[in-house]
Amino acid sequence: MNAIHFDSHTLPTFEVYTARDLDRIPQLQRLPDQMRFEMKIVSAVLPFRVNRYVVEHLIDWDAVPHDPIFQLTFPQRGMLAPAHFDMLAKALQNRTSPSQWEATIQRIRRELNPHPAGQMELNVPRDDEGNPIEGLQHKYPETVLFFPAQGQTCHSYCTFCFRWAQFVGDKTLRIATSQARQLTEYLRRHPEVTDVLFTGGDPMVMKTAHLAAYLEPLLTPEFAHIRSIRIGTKALTFWPFRFLDPNEGDALMRLFERVMAAGKHLAIMAHVNHWRELQAEPTLLAIERLRTTGVMLRAQAPLIRHINDDPQIWAKLWQKEVELGIIPYYMFVERDTGAKSHFAVTLARAWEIYRQAASRVSGLARTVRGPSMSASPGKVEILGVSTIAGEKVFSLRFLQARNPRWTYRPFYAQFDASATWLDHLKPAFGESEWFWHDEYRRMITQRQARAA
Ligand code: SF4
């Protein structure tokens, strides 16, 4: 890992390595052949893309394979189930035909739950004719997610990404639109929406002019009901030069100032997995620059085995965020998709890590909500493990729910030491169903009927 000194006159060139380039990454040459072979197999199914800045300045190659940023960006053998891995390894060794190879890959991808939590069936809104409105998701009444077409990639991909299906070039799995009009027409018809979240991929891969084309219409009086605009990004650590570039970076700061001058709350939802990401000088400068505009910075990340499954890492991360003026916001449970079995942490352990980390920081860093599962009925927070009337249970609540009336109402699940997701849990105290079950089923049936 080489420290980098930032000089605005000599910005590093953005250069990415993808699966095709694994043999030309110099740092990988020091790893065993078997490991490089495994990376090739895994990256045939799951997306791989890393930029040179991350390789040269964020990964500590002396600590590989345990280095968290290496685990965060480079494919790992355990990310595929043994049966899938062996199938592909054999196919590669037997020089299978390209069409058979592609068919095998497609089959494996379909088995990896590419769109968890009903993203496709339940969250994509429909027009009056029942046709899906591409590029939008509307799950909670007040918030619309927008997936701008130019923002459906990232400066580097995270190995665990739950949006992996967006990146594998399969158009049937993509959620995107290049039409700002889709967004504005929808928001015009939905005055109950107050928040728009620009997401991807990473919207910060877009040129400022493209981002402006989406954002500026929302500053007109017609969209006075849109009070908050959030932009989810990992560029602060994977490519901080996006904010520092004298042309594109400057234009971005001016755009952010215009958004705030129009009276909107503007928040950068920074994705930061490990405090190590917050050490590089360009990242610190980018944070400083953003803060001078008055934009709000919040940070969120999933809890991931091999990367940050340790309370010390989280305590240090939250503390560092507070010192840098970033509000710690969410700790997520890894979603049930892609390479989940490699990265998952049990719910019981997730809660322990959250609790122990929180106990090591002051109240200023305890603004983090979680551990939270973004499940199909809503965002479910694990409040704790207790014994009530002789039964060991998880206390849970919705932080967000498809029906806002479910929000913040505690409910209980039988304790299960191996559970890693809401689907693995059963209601406690002899209840046969969750309190929200019937209404949720009705919502699903109605949605499916509209889509048919
Ligand atoms: S930056 Fe976000 S969207 Fe992009 S790969 Fe990482 S987790 Fe996924």
Residues whose N, C-alpha, C, O or C-beta is under 5 A from the ligand:
A	BS01	SF4	C154 S156 Y157 C158 C161 R163 G200 G201 K234
